[in-house]
Amino acid sequence: MANSLDQFLCDYNAKISETRKSDDQRFLIYSVKRHEVFSQSRLVGGLADRLKGIVASFCLATLTDRRFVIEWDTPFDLTHNFKPSQYDWLFSNARKFILQTMSVMHVDMIDRSELVDKLTPEKIESEVFGGANVVILNINSPRVQMFLNHFTENYNTDLAFNHLFTTVFKFLFNFVEKPTFAESRAAIREVREASDMLVGVHLRTGAGNGWKDPGLDDWQNYSKVLEYAFEHARESGAKDPSFYFISDSVEARNKVLAESWPHRVHCDLFTPTHMDRSGEADIEGNDLTYHEFQMLSSTDRIVSGQGGFAALAAQMGGKPFLRYV
C-alpha cells in the first residue's frame, strides 16, 4: 500500500515537472483568501483547518491532472514555517504562468465541502472547476474520500485515511525549525529518551487573543486530561511514560508547571495564540503554533479534548489519537 501511494505521488510529481514551463499548464491553487463577497469571513481559519484543506485540495489536483500551488501569505507567508519537501508548491514559482491566463475560477467550499464526496473527478472538473485553466479553491475539511475510492479502484488495495494524510504531509512539507525553540526541542528530546513512551497532551480552551470559545474546554480541566493520559499510557503498556502538555490557556500551563505529578511532564510557558482569531498576529506567536504542532505530531500518541489541532497533528504524524471526553 505504501509503495503504491509513494509511486502515485512520484508519478504525479514527474508529470507536473514535465509541463512546469509550459504555457498550457492547468492549476489548482489552494488559497487562504476567500472571495470578497464573503464579508464575515475573508480568510480560511486556523492552522488545522488550513492544513486539512491543503491535503484535500492536493488530492483533487492529482485526480484532475492539475499543478498544485499554495497561496498562503497571512498572517505570515507559509515558507516562514514550511519549506517544500518532495514537491514544489511555491506560488512564486508558478506566478508567471498563473497571471498570463484569462480563464480563472474561484471555488469556495467552506461549509459545503461535502459536495466533493458525492462527485467523480470528471464531474469535479466539468461541473465544479468548469474546465478553467486556473482554479482557486477555499476548503477547510479533509474531504479525501474520492481519492481513497480512486486508489482502491485503480490499485486494488484499500488506503487508510490517516496513512494518506501522513504520506501527503511528508510529501509536501518540511518544518522550518526556529532557533527560538531550540531549548524546548532539546528538553522534549531529553524527556523522550528518559521514557519508554512520550504522550502528547493537548487542552484547547479557546482562551486568549480577546475571545473565549464556549464550545471548547475549561482551563481547570488540566488535571483531568493529564490523569486521563496517565491512565491511557499505563493501559498501553508503558512502564515509564513521559508527557508533553500544551494548551492555549496560560493558567493551565502555569498550574501544570507548579504542581507535582507521578510522571515526567514537560510544559513550556509560552504565550498562546490562535491563528484564526489573532487579528494582527505577532511572529513569535505564529512560530509557536508551528513549533507545538511539530512537537505534538512527533510524540508516540496524543490525548486531547476538543478542537482539531491535536487530532490533525496525530494524523499528520501517523500517531494514535484519543479524546479524553
N, C-alpha and C positions, 0 to 999 in steps of 0.2 A: 504493500500500500504506500509506504513512504517513498520507495523508489519511483512508483508510478506518478505520484504527486510532484516529486522533485523533477522528474523528467518532463512533466507537463509544463511546469514553470520555466524550466530551462528552454523548452521548445518555444514557449511564448516570448521569452526574452530574445531568443535568436531571431524570431520572426520580426519583432519590433526593431531590432538592431539593423536588419536589412533595409528597412524603409525609413530609418531615422533622419535621413537628409532629403527625403522625397517631398515634393510639394503636394503629393496626393495622400499624405497621411490623414488618418482619421483619429480623433482624440476623444477620450473620456476624462474630463477634469473633475476630480473631487475638490470641491470648494467649501471653505468655512463661511463664505459670504452668501447670504440669502438675497433674493431679489428685492428690490426697493419696495415692491408692493406689500411686503410683509413688515408693516410698520412697528409691530410689537416685538418682533424677534428677528433682527437682521443678521445674527450670527448663529452658527451651529454651536451647541452647548459646550460642555467641559471636555476634558481630555478623553474620558471613556467614550462619550458619545461620538467624538470625532474619530477616534481610532476604530470604533465599530463601523462607522460609515466608510472609512478608508478601505477596510477589508471587504465590505460588501461591494463597494464601487470597483475595487480592483478585480474581484471575481467577475463582475459584469463586463469589465473591459476585456478580460481574457476570452469570454464567451462571445463577444461581438467583434473580436479582432480589432480592438482599438488600442492606441498607445495611451497608457495610463499616466496621468500627471496630477500632482497635488498642488493646489493653491491654498496656502496656509501662511498668512503673514500677520496674524493678530492673535493674541496680544503681542507676540513676537514671532519672527519667522521660524518655521519648523526646523530649518537647518541649524538653528542655535542649539537644539537639543537632540535632533536626529540627523544622521547622515545616511545616504543611500547605501544599502548593503550589496545585494547582487543585481538590483535593477535600478536604473536611473529614472526617478520620478520627478526630477527637478523641473519646476515650471520655467526657470530661467533658460534651460537648455531647449525648451520647446516653444518659447515665446515667439520667436521669429516666424515659425510656421503657423502658430495659432492666430496671430494678428493679421495674417495675409488672407484669411478665408472670410467669406461673407455668409457662410452657412453655419449658423450658431443656434443651438437650442439650449435653453436654461430649464432644467427639470428639478422641481422642488418636491422631494418625497418625505419631508419631515411630517410625521404624524399620519402618513398614509403609505408607508413603505410595504405594507402587506400585499400591495399590488404586485410586487416583484415576484412573490412566491406563486402567483397564480398564472404567470405567463411563461412562454418559452423564450429562449434567446432571440429567435427570429421575430417574435411578436414584440419583445422589448425594443429591438432595433427599429421595427417598422411603426409600431403604434405609440411608443414612448419617446424614442430618440428621433423618430421621423427621418432617419437616414441623414441627419445633419453631419457635416464634417467635424464639427466641434460640439460636444455635449458637455455642459457644465451641470454637475449633479450635486444636490444637497440631500444627504441622508444621514441618519444617526442611529440606525438599527442594524443588527447583524443579520441582514437578510441574505443568506447564502444557500438556502435550500435548493434553488435552481442549479447552483454549481454542484452541490452534493448529488443531485439526481443525474446531472450530466456525467459526472465522474463514474457513478455506478453503471450507467448505461454503456459508456464507452470503454471503461477499463475493467468491467465485470468484477468490481470489488466495492465494498462499502467504505466510505470515507467518514471518519468521525468528525463531528463539529469542532471539538477542541483541537484535534490534530490539524485540521485545516487552518484554524486561527494561528496556532503556534508556528506552522510552517510558513504561512504567508507573511506573518510579522517578521520572522527572521530573514525572509527573502527580501523584504522591503527596507528594513531599518537596522541601523546600528546606533546605540546610545552614545551621546557625547557626554563623557563624564567630566563634571566640573571640579576644579581644584578646591572650590569652597567646601565640598562634601567629602574630601579625601579622608579626613579623620573619621567621619561617620562610616564610610565604606570599610575602613580598616577595623573599626570596632565591631562591625557586623561580621566580618570575616573571622575575627578572633572568637566571637561568640559561637559562630558556626563550628569552628574547629574544636571547640571545647565540648561539643554536644553530639549526640547521635541523631538529632532531628532539630531543624530550625523551623518554627511555625510562625508565619506572618499573622498578625492580629490587627484588624482594622475596625475602628469605631467612627463611623460617619454621622455627624450630628447636624451638619448644615450651618454650624455656628461660624461666626467671623464675617468680615467684609461687610458688616452692617445689615446682615439678614439672618434669619433663622427659618429653617425648613421644618415645619411641623410633621412632615411625613417621614422624617428620618429618626435618629435615635437621640437619647438623652445622655449628656456627657457623664452623668453619675453612674452609668452602666459600665464604666471602665472595668470595674472588678468582676462584673458578671461575665463579660466577654472573655476576660483573661482566664477566669476559673473554668469556663466552658472549654477554652483552648487547652488548658492543662489536662482536663479530663479526656479530651479528644486525643491528645498526644499519648497518654497512657494507654488508651484503648487501641491505639495504632501500633503499640509495641515499643514505644520509645522508653528507654531506661533513664536517660539523662538529657531531656529535651531543653532547648532554649527558645526564647520567644522574642519576636521583633514587633513592637507595638507602635502603631501610628494612629493619629486622629487629627481631625480638623478642629478639635477643641483644645485650647491651651490649658484649660482647667483639668481636663482628663490627663494630658501629658504630665502636668505638674504632680497630680496625685499618684500616677504610676511611678514617677521618679522618687517620690517622697516615701512610699510605702515599701515594706519588706515582703518578698514573695518566696514561695518554696522552690522556685526555679529561677534561672538567669533570665532577666527581662531587659532587653535593650530598648531604650526610647530616647530620641533626640528632642531637645526642647527648641524646636524651630517654630517660627510664626506661620500658621497655616494660611492657605489661600484657596479660592475657588476660581478656576479659570473662567467659568461661565458667568460669574456674578461679581467679579472684582472691579469692574469699571476700568480705571487706569491701573492695570496690574504692574507691580514692580518686578524687576528682573530676578531678584533673589527669590521671591515667592513663586514665580514661574518655574525657575530651575529646581526649586524644592519639590514641586509637583512631579516633575520627571524623575528626580532622584528617588523619591519614595516609591514611585511606580516601579522603577527598575529594581530597587531593593526588595520590594514586596514580591515581584514576579520571580525573583531568584531564590525565595525560600522554598522549603520542601513541600509545604502545604499551607493553605490560607484559611483562617476563620474570620468571618466578618458579620456585621449586622446589615443594615440597609445600605442602599446605594450600589452603583455599578462599578465603581473604581476598583475595588478589590476583586470582584468577580472577573473583570476583564484582565487584571494582572495575572490571575490564575490561568485564564485561557491563553494569554499570550506566552506565559511561561510553561504551559503544559503541566500545571500542578493541580492536585486535588483541592477542591473548594467546598467549604461548609459554612452555612449561615447558622448563627447561634440562636436566632429566634425565627 
